[in-house]
Amino acid sequence: MAGDKEQDRSGRGLSRNPWARSARLLRLPIGAAARTTSGLGRRLTGATAAQVSSRSRQLAAQQLFTVLGELKGGAMKFGQLLSVYEAMLPEEIAAPYREHLRRLQDSAPPMPAARVHAVLTRELGPGWRMRFSRFDDRPVAAASIGQVHRAQWAATGAEVAVKVQYPGADEALRSDLKQLRRLGRLVEPFAGAIDMGPLIDELTERISEELDYRIEAVNQQQAAEAFADDPEFCVPGVLDHTVRVMVSDWVEGAPLGTVAAMPPVERNEWGLRYARFLFAGPSRAGLLHADPHPGNFKVLSDGRLGVVDFGLVSRMPEGLPPAIGRLLSLALGDDAGTVAAGLRTEGFVDVSVDAQTLLEFLSPFVEPARRPNFHFSRAWLRSEYERVRASSGRSDIGSQINLPPDYLLVHRVWMGGIAVLAQLDVHADFGAVLTEFLPGYQPDRAI
């Protein structure tokens, strides 16, 4: 077991021993208990409760990043998911974790160059270096199941991104997700009571697609062709791929999260462009990009939004389901009975659901469409989250909504996109985006 732990720390691959990885995941709640005990001791020696609580949250945030970052795999992917949703949490919970979770979006301890070379040799053959005029051994980004290296493509001289999957990522990822689902209480201190179970289940069900870079390559090339020469968006084309290696055009840009520090006008423009891409994908490319965290979106110097990582998508050759647009149009009219009837007609709820509670549950999706310049803010999202929690707590409304698999991913992208816009503090005409890209959406029907 000690060997497995050292292997993880060194970056020589992901531990194949699920018991070793589970033990490291368990360090999170055990560490929390230890901090509580030590905090009590400091209070007895004169430190204030506020000082102890603040220090405990800082230590918890650091431990969270250390364990999830070192494990990579499903544990780190879960951390990336939390980094999107932290805008919903009360500030006293979210603040200590924010920066550490953001680091999980595009960074993790890298694997050594020798290990990278071994993967490239196995996947591309012993003459893999002949394909590149230059290959940088130091990765530019490291994520949950692989890391990215910058290189120069020998055939054209163009700069390229080489995505290399960690050895053992498949077994480790499945093991982590299984353990995280089983140890439900583990995530409660970090999720602020968000029900992460369905999200973990969804990740588990779709994980085989993310592990096969051949599938991602097809998805990304389909999107690249759909958005070729687009004035707003840039999706890098794919040059070569195997199951565990993918070579694509290089996209130079800053992560989307950096726009939070820009002046309001620029921040709003980038936020709107981000929202537009999430909804444009199904209609333009027949694909819903289902991983909306900011690390997958780049601010390019020519004003376009670069989009990477198409490992998790929902294939929608007909675009977004028109039922979503029709139901949202009804919800804008604030007629709870009509909305409930529409959801029952679509088979999303049964007859026992309270109509008014159901309308309140849909509020975070409805409110941004009401005004032409809606302000997405942390304060607004937290108030919506608390209100929905209170409403759901009275009737357990969330468990009474039955969404088909495709709708689950739409829900994830929509909610995740709203959370990112709130993190960026964006004013945007969200309704105009829906009018352009959401089939069945007719806001005039609400009048």
Secondary structure, 3 states (H helix, E strand, C coil): CHHHHHHHHHCCCCCCCHHHHHHHHHHHHHHHHHHHHHHHHHHHCCCCHHHHHHHHHHHHHHHHHHHHHHHCHHHHHHHHHHHHHHHHCCHHHHHHHHHHHHHCCCCCCCCCHHHHHHHHHHHHCCCHHHHEEEECCCCCEECCCEEEEEEEECCCCCEEEEEEECCCHHHHHHHHHHHHHHCHHHHHHHHCCCCCHHHHHHHHHHHHHHHCHHHHHHHHHHHHHHCCCCCCEECCCEEEECCCEEEEECCCCEEHHHHHHCCHHHHHHHHHHHHHHHHHHHHHHCEEECCCCHHHEEECCCCCEEECCCCCEEECCCCCCHHHHHHHHHHCCCCHHHHHHHHHHCCCCCCCCCHHHHHHHCHHHHHHHCCCCEEECHHHHHHHHHHHHHHHHHHCHHHHCCCCHHHHHHHHHHHHHHHHHHHHCEEECHHHHHHHHCCCCCHHHHC
